[in-house]
Amino acid sequence: MKTTLIALFAAFTLTSSSLYAQQTAKIPDGFLESMQGDWKGKLTYTDYQNDATQVTMDVWLKSSIENKKLIKQFYYQEPNSTTKQKSKSQDTTLIAKEGYALVESGYTLPFAIQESSSTETKHSSKTITDGVNTSQSASASREQQIVMETADNDNNKPSTIRVTISTSPNSMIIKKEVKYNGTNSFFVRHTFAYTK
């Protein structure tokens, strides 16, 4: 009995250490803020009927932060249509577990952050009139990215879901990849490519 308890404790310790080691990536500061605003772009998705056919449509996104949650309202226009439609649901995104996870409405479990990066580029400009420097300005732009995963169903099949979100001051790309349980590789379910 004592040997069994020691073995169970050792297994629990190894599992806890493994989970902790996997949670080294954290959401960069200001990440939700970088997703705010009015966006327009294209959605390209893989059709659920055959997991192969690609469909592209015009999309719009309005997002704002309320009570530490990113509230997202999605609009779309079907191919070969001139009518802009509003999504039936309003999505929310919330940072959890001190920045090591992201909760997305529509998913059963939080996403664990697998990778993250944040880079800042400084820009400067000068205005020269008749050979004289009349003004000078400096600014900075930030590019951020997170890669996150969760377990959920996709197309009614148990799957690993991987989402990569890349943001900059004037662009945002959200890519969802799916790996069905029992298969070896991910495929792209959809990609949103937005600009401001």
N, C-alpha and C positions, 0 to 999 in steps of 0.2 A: 504494500500500500504506500509506504514511504517513497519507494522508488518511482511509483506511478505519479505521485504528487510532484516529486522533483522533476520528472520528465515533462509533466504538464506545465510547471512553472518555467522551465527552460524554453519550451515551445512558445509560451506566451511572451516571454522576454524577447526571443528572437523575432517574433511577429511584430511586437511593439517597436523594436529597434528598426525593423525593415520599413514599417509604415512611417516612422519618424524620418528615416533617411530619404524616403521618397518625397517628403514634404519640405524640401529645402528651398523650392522656388516660391516666391511671394509676389503678389500683385503689386506693381510699381505705384508709388504715391501719385495721386491725381489721375489714375487710370479711368475711373468712371467719368470724371469731369471731361476727359478727352473724347468721350463718346457722346457728349451733349450736343444739341444743336439741331438744325434742319439740314438733312442730307438728301441727296438724290443720286440715283445710279442704276445699276443693273443687277438682277438676280439670275444666275444660271444654276439650274438644278437638274439632278438626275431623276428621271421619271420613276415613280414607285412601281409602275406596272411591269417594267422589265429591267430596272436597275442599269439601264444603258443609255436610253435616249436622253439627249440634252435639250432643255427648254430654257429660253432666255426671255425675261420681261423687264419692263421699266418698274422701278420701285422708288419710294420716298420713305424717309424715316424722320419722325419728330421725337426728340428725346430730351428729358430734363430730369434733374435730381430733386426729389422730394423726400424728406425724412431719411436721408442716407440711402435711398433706393433710386436706381435709374429707371424711370418710367418711359417705356417706348411704345409709340403708336406707329403702326406700319400701314403704308398705302401701296397699292400695286395696280398695274395695268396689264391685263392679259395680252399675249401676242395677238396681233391683228385686231385689236380693239382700241377705241379712242376714249373709253370710259375709265376714269380713275376711281378705284374702289378702296374703301377703308376696311382693314382687317377687322374681324368680328371680336377679337380679343385684344387686350392691352397687356404687354409683357413687362415684367419687372426683373431687374438684376440687382443683387445685393452681395456685398463682400461679407464673407463669413470666416470663422476660425482664424481671426487675427490676420487676415490677408492671404491665408494659404488655400482658401477655397472660394468659389463663386456659386451663389445660388441663382439659378435661372428658372423662371416660371415655365411650366410645361415639362420639367424633368423631375423624376422621382427623387433622385439623390443630388447632393451638391457636386460640382465639378472640382476635382483636386488640381491645383496648379502644378504642371509638370516643368514648364520653362517660363522664364520671363526676362525681358530686357528693356532698358530705357536709355536712349542716347539723346544728347542735346547738342545741337549745332548752332554755333554763334555766327551771326551775319552782321556786317557793318557796311555802311554806305556813306559816300561823300558827295556833296554838291559843290562843283567848282564853276565859278562864274568869272570870266576874263582872267583865268589863271589863278584866282584866289579861292581858297576853300571857304565857302560861305556857310555850310552846315555839315554836320556829321551826326549819324545816328547808329545805334547798335540794337540788335534784337536777337532773340534766340528761338529756335523751334525744337520741339521734342518729338521723337519717334519712340513709340512704345509697342511692345508685343507680349502677349501671353499665349501659352499653349496649355490647354486643360483637358482632362478626361473624366468621364463618368460611365457607369453601367446603366443602360436603359434599353427599351425596345425601340427598334427602327423598322418600319415596314412590318410590324407585328412579329419581329424576330429579336430575341435577346442579343444585345450587341455591346461593344465598346464604342462610345461616342467620343471623338476628339474634335475640339473646336479651337481654332487659332484666330485671334483677334489682333490686328495690326492697326495702330492709329498714328496719325500725324495731324498737324493743324488743319489741313484741308482735305484729308482722305482717310477712309476707314475701310478695311477689308475684313470680312468675317467668313471663315471657311469651316464648314462642318464635314468631317470625315467619319466613315462608319466601317467597323469591322464586325461582321456577324460572328457570333460565337461558333467555334468549330472551323473557322476559316483563318488563313494566315496573313491576309493583307487588308489594308484600308482602301476604300474608294471614296471619292468626293461626292457627297450627297448634294451640297449646294455651296455657292460662293456669292456673297453680297459684296459688290464693289461700289463704294459710295464716294462722292465728293461734296464739298460745300460750295 
